Amino acid sequence: MEHNREDNHKLFALLSSYLNHAPDLIDEAEINELVQSGVSTEYAFKLLLAAKFGLDILETPQDREMFHQYFDPMVHQLDPAEYEHNPYYRSIRLPAAQIGDCELKYESYKPFEGFVCNDIVQTADGRQIPQIGFFPVEFKYPALLEQGRIWMTVTPNEIATMKEPIADAFGRVLTFGLGLGYYAYMVSEKDNVDCVTIVEINENVIRLFQQHLLPQFPHAEKIQIIQADAFEFARTRLAQKAYDYVFTDLWHDVSDGIDQYLRMKQIERQHPKTHFSYWIEKSIQCYL
């Protein structure tokens, strides 16, 4: 177990540098050269990523073990066609629009650019395996920028990590955090969801959503937006209505989510009859 923890830390450090500073490290020409030798595109990506991380899987048994234990279950080639069938992708068209310091636009992943595509997988023996995806072609996705920085997106990661809280939602749903409205859109489509209340503090985000996105929702009549601080609302107003399901999505990633997650978990204890869920909770719990 101690050895596995050391491997976890080593891999996370390597991935952090890769994803933050050089996500386009893998070159298409390198991929094609390996594919011509008879391996799949996905396996070629794994081999190249391991080599660029300094692993020698041919000569060093420890590196070879790390490759099989981590890289095999970690890297995934994704199919763009799968996301074309997502209801939000099919229905919502993002205009180029800006209000204040908030902007709607399409961003894109380059061919073979790596990105997080799902929650961390925790194995029985203590290994923590991040999930990294790539597309073999350019992939465009909706994005919300705040002060020029990407704040919220609808990417394969959001789609994968929200599947469970979307499937579980029922009755009167409350969600903390608006973003691009992906969660609200998906749960409002469900017959067993009566209404969706969204708590969002940023007025510009709300105005962009109401003007450009909400009119495209087939069940916009189910949606109510309240401008408020999430934690203030949770402390003072959550008990005023009988919400059945609460979903919290206030953070950009694990690094800024842990403290907010723990704060909301304290509030959750005061509402034992309401079901709470949290974006990327499995990944946050791995870090904790």
Secondary structure by P-SEA (a helix, b strand, c coil): caaaaaaaaaaaaaaaaaaacccccccaaaaaaaaaacccaaaaaaaaaaaaacccccccaaaaaaaaaccccccccccaaaaaaccccccccccccccccbbbbbbbbccccccccccccccccbbbbbbbbbbccbbbbbbccccccccccccaaaaaaaaaaaaacccbbbbcccccaaaaaaaaacccccbbbbbbccaaaaaaaaccccccccccccbbbbbccaaaaaacccccccccbbbbcccccccccaaaaaaaaaaaaacccbbbbbcaaaaaaaac
